[in-house]
């Protein structure tokens, strides 16, 4: 049986991974290119 500390760590890890899931999925599908132009000297 895992210790209470490990349970907490695991639960915290899962919660952190679940946070912003929709945003992460959207960025993965659409890409994360910034809206502003990168090369201004062209």
Secondary structure, DSSP 8 states (H G I E B T S, - for coil): ---HHHHHHHHHHHHHHHTTHHHHHHHHHH----SS-S----
